Amino acid sequence: MAADTADNTVHLVTFFVPGSARDPMEVKVAHSGLRMVLANRESIGLLDESWKVLGVYFLLGAADDPDRYRAYVGEVGKSSLVARVKQHAVQKEWWSRALLIASASDDFNSAEIGWLEGRLYDVLNNAVACDVMNGNRPGDESLSVRERGVLERYVQPIIAALRACGTPPDTADQKPVAKGRRKPARYSETVADLIEAGLLKAETKLVPLRKGLTETATVLPDGRLQIGNVIHDTLSGAAKAVAQTMSEPGWDFWGAPSGSGRFVPLSELRGRLRDIAPGAPSEKDEPPELGPDRSARDKAAHQPVNEHRDPVLAQAARSRPSLFPLTIYASYLGHRVEGVVDPDGTIHIGDETFRSPSLAASAARKAHGYSGSGKAATNGWAWWRYVDHDGREKRLDALRHEAIPQA
């Protein structure tokens, strides 16, 4: 069973285990109105005719950090789930399993599937342990408020199935709340503080929690919000622009996608900042230092260059050799952090080497003033930047999606 710690919802998830590990495994979430199947990459060809339908799917694979995983969410509004996943088996090397999801009555249309894809992407994009492999946010925003409300009932069962498959979409709001915490009468925290504390990710899509409003806001890395082409410095300013009112309590107006399937008010995340104890975090929760003192596990993550490198960056170097060695950089708390990516996919920061952009980013944040608790988990593909041949600054993510084409 998969339980939701935020609202104590429990979903009965049943796996129908086949006689061989190579065979697809049916996944059933009780009363969901959905049918699902979990298939290994090698067993996609064994899926029967019943999966030649429309639906949504996840590609799932291991990340370089053992505490994280990679995921790609897609939709099939034309063709079929089987055909699309077979294409990915040829085009994408990083994934090992696929979770296919269709309506039990086969009554999804392409717009509904597109909206569900975007809704599920938003959850994964804000999940603590997930590296989302989509190049851009997918989705279909043409549905009415009423139609979206009907589809919301599918979100929690799908998330429960993901959790039961060992790829939890848990977000920071689902961590246990410290008991006995006194809420201050006045808050001074900002959205940037939420990002710094790991309670909210940059690029998260926030939604209005007021009924009838659907316009979303994107969280920028500096804590500001972008709505369309307009950037707002404050939550309340963005809220007033959407609600068309003179005053709006921004912290209660905006909600972030939660791994529970609901939207959590930012005021709840703000309250969790008070759970972060002041002072130095515990050593076991920290990312590796940029220095000589490292535990055995940290050293294992920094093995010699030819043994531990990022295969996607290596593939990008083969595709665009003239870019490499590639200088990558980021701005963090007033510091400019730089690194170099070798053609074999190894990342260097000073005398240290890293096997993935996320490990390098987490360590760089720690070395340049990170003061929160936990591992300073960072999506390095979004954090690092580089300058392309055309002189434009781009996220490192752009190279990843050149190396791994998106269908």
N, C-alpha and C positions, 0 to 999 in steps of 0.2 A: 504494500500500500504506500501511496505517496501522500504525505501530509503537508498542509500549508501552515507554517508556524505563525503567520500574521493573523489569520482569522480562523485557525483551527479546522479549516475545511479538509476533509479526508477523501481522496479519490481511490477507488479500488482499481488497481492496474494489474491485469492478468497477462502473463506470458505463456503462450502455448508452445512448449519446447519441442522442437522436432527431434528425430532420431539421430541427426548428424549436425555437427557444428557449422557445416557449410550451408545448410538449408535456411531459407528465410524463416523468421520467427514472428508469428502473429502476435500483435499487442492489442489488448482490449481494455478500454477504460469504460467502466460501467456507466450506463445512462448518458453517454456523451453524444450519441448520434453520429459517431465517427467510426471508421475502421482504419487500422494502422498495421504496418508490417515493418519489422527491423531486419535489414538484410546486410550481410557482409558484402564488401566490394566484389568479391569473387563470385557471389551467388546471385547477383542481379539478374543474370540470364535465366535463373530458375523461377522467377516470378511468373505467375500464370496470367491468363487472359483478364482476370478480374482487376488487374492493376493497369490495364490500358484505358485509364480514365483520367479526368482532370483532378487536380488537388494541389496540396503543398507538400514540401519535403525538406528534410534537413540532411546535409552531409556532415558527418562528425569524424573528428580525427584528433590524435594526440598533438600537444604543443611541446615546445622544447622545455618549458618549465613543467615539471611533473604535477604541479598544483593547478594547471590550466588546461584548457582544451580548445580546439579550433572547431568552428561551426559555420556553415553556409546555409542560409534559408532561401528557398526558391519556390516558384509557383509554376504550374502548368495550366494555362488557360486554353491552350491549343495542343495538338499532339497528344501525348500521354505521359504519365509518370514514369513508366518503364522506359520509354524512349529517351526521355530527358536525362534520367539517371545513368543510362548507358552512355550517353554523350559525355557526362561528367567523368565516367570511369576511364575514358580515353584522354580527356583534357586536363584533369586535375589529379595530381599524384598524392596529395597530402591526406586524403580522407580514407577511412577504413570501413565505416558503416554508414548506412542511409536509413532514415526513418521516413517512410512514405505515409501520407495521411489523405484520406478521401472521405466524402460523405457516405454514410451507411446506405443512403437512398439515392446516391449519385445525382443530387439536385443542386450542386454548386454551379454558379455561372462564373465567367472569367473575371467579372468585376469583384465579386465576393471573394474569390480566391486571391486576387491581387491585393485587396484590403487586408485580408488575413496575413498575407506574406509580410506586409509592412508593419502590421501590429506585432507580429512575432519577432521581426527584426529589431524593433525598438526595445523589446525585453532583453534579447540577447546582447544588444549593443550596450546596455546598461548593466549587464551581469558582471559580477566581480571576477569570475574565473574564465570568462569566454573571450577568445580572440575571434571576432567576426571577420569572415573572409570575403564578404560581399564588397564590391568596389564602391557602390553607392547605395543609399537607402532606396529600397524598392517600394512598391505599393500603388494602390489605386484609391484616390481620394474622391472619386465621383459619387460614392454612396451617400445616401441621406443619413441623418442622425438616427432615424428609426431603424434603417437597415443595418447600420453599424451596431446598434444596441442588440439586435437579434444575433449577430455574429459573435458578440462578446462571450456568449455562453460556451463557445468552442475553445476559448483561449486557455482557461484553467485546465481542462482535460489534456490538451496538447502539452502544456507545461508540465503537468503531472507525469505524462509519458516520458518526456525528456529527462526529468529527474530520476525516474525509475530506470532509465537506460544508463545511468551513471554519468550524465552530462548535466549537472544541475544549473538551471538558469538563475540561481539565487542572486538577488541584489542586496546592496548594503543595508537597506531598511529591514531585512529579515534577520539580522543579527539580534541575539537576545538583548533586551533593554535592562540596564542596571537598575536594581530596585532601590527605592529610597532616594532617588535623585531629586533634588529640589530644582524646580524650574525657576529661572530668574524672572524678575518682574519686567525686565527690559532686555532685549536682544541687540547685539551689535554685529552678529555674524553676517557674512555675505555668501553669495553663491560660490565665489572663488574659494571661500573657506570649505564649503562642502566638497569641491573638487579636490582641494589639497588634502582633505581628510580621507579621501577615497569613498565618500558617501554618494557621489554623483560623478558621472563621466562627462567629459566634454563631448559634444556632438549628440548628447541625449535629446530626444524630442519630448518636450513638455506639452501637456494637453490642459486645456481649461477644465476645471472641475465643476463649473457651472453648466447646468443643462442648456442644451440648444446651441452651445458654442463649440466649434470644431477646429478653429484656426490654431495651429501648433507653433511653438517657439523652439528654436535650436539653441542649446547651451554652447557658447563659445569658450575656448580655452581660458580666457581671462575672466570668465564669470558673467559676461554680458549676454543678452538674449538677442537672437536675430529672428525677425518675423518678415518673411519675404525678403526685400532688399533693405529693410530698415533695421538698425541696431539700437537696442534700448539698454541704457546703463543700469536700470533697476527692474526688479520683478514687478513692482507696482506700476511703473511706467509702461511696461509691456502689457500688463493686465488691463490697464485703462485703454490702451490702444485697441485691444481685442474686444473688450466689453463696451467700448464707446461710452464710458462714464467718467465722471470727474474724480472719483476716488475708488480704489480697489485695494484690498489687502493682498498683496502679491504672493506672500508666503502660503496663504490658504487658497489662492486662486489657481495656482499651477500645481499639477501632479506629474510625477515621474513614473515611467513604467516599472512595475515591480515583478520580481520573480514569482510572486504569489498569484499573478494574473490580474491584479487590480492596479490602480494608480495611487501612489502614496503622495499625500500633500508634502510640499517642500517644508512646511512648518514641522512636520514629523521628523524629517531628516535634520532640520536645524536643531531640534531638541536632542538628537543623538550626538551632536557635537559635545554636549555636556557629559556624555558617557566616556569621552576620550580623556583618560587620566593625564594630568600634566606631568612633565618630567620626561626622562629618557625612557623610551619603549623597551620592552624586554628583548634580550639579545636573540631569542629564538624566532621572534617575529620579524626580524629585520632582513632586508636584502643584503647581498654580499657587499662588504666594504671595498672601496677602491684603494686597497692597501694590502700589506702582507699577511695580516691576521685573518684567516678564513677557516671555517670549519671544514671537515672532510667532505661534507655534502656540497659546500660552496666550491671547493676545489674541483669537485667532479663536474661542476657546471662550467669550469674554466680550464678544460683540458687543452693539450697542445692544438695548435691551429689546424693541422690536417685531420684531427679526429673529431672536433666539435665546431661545426660551422653551420650557418643557416642555409639550407638547401635552396630555399626560394631566392635568397639574395645571390647565391652562386648561379642559379638559373638566369636571373636578371643580368648578371655580369656576362654570361655567355651570349645573351640576346643583344646586349648593348655594351660591348667591350670598351668602347672609347670613353665611357663614363668612369671606368674604374682604373685605379683606386678612387673611391668616391668619398668626398668629405660630407659628413652629415652634421647637423647642428640643431640646437634647440635653445630657447630662452626660458630660464627658470629662476624665479625670485631675484631678478636683476642680473643673473649670470648668463653668459653665453657659453654653452657646453658644446664641445666639438668632439667628433670621432671620425674614424676612417674605416671604410669597408673595403677589405681586400677582394680581389676577383674570386677567391675561393669561398666567399661568404662570411669570413671572420670579421668581427667588429672589434676595433681597437679604440680604447680611451686611455690616453697616456700609455702606461706600461701594461695595462690590463687588456685581456681579450675576452670576448663574450660570444656566445653561440646563437643569440637571438636579439633582435631589436628591443624586445620587452625587458629582457634581463639587463641589457645595457642601459636602458632608460631608467629602470628602477634603481640601479646602482648609482647612476649619475645624479638622480634626485637626492639620494641619501648623502652623497658627497657634497652637495651644494645647498644644504640648509633644510632638508626635509625634517619636520618635527612631529609628524603624526605618529600614530601607533600602527602596527601591522607592517606589511611588506612593501609599502609604497608601490603596490601593483600598478603597472602602467602599460597601456597599449602602445608599444614602441613604434608600431607602424604609423600611428597617428601623431605621435609625439615628435619624432625626428623629421627634419626637413632637409632638402638638398636643392641645388640649383641645376636645372637641366641645361642642355646645350643652347636652348633658345633664350636663356637668361632668366627664365621664370622660376620662382620658388615653388616647390611642390612638396607634398607630404611623401614620406618614404613609401606609403601605401600605393602611390601611383606606380612605382616600380614593381611592387608585388603583383598588381593586377595586369601589368604587361607580361610578367613572367607566367602568371596563371590566368589565362583569358577567361572572361566571364561569359557564360552562355546567355 
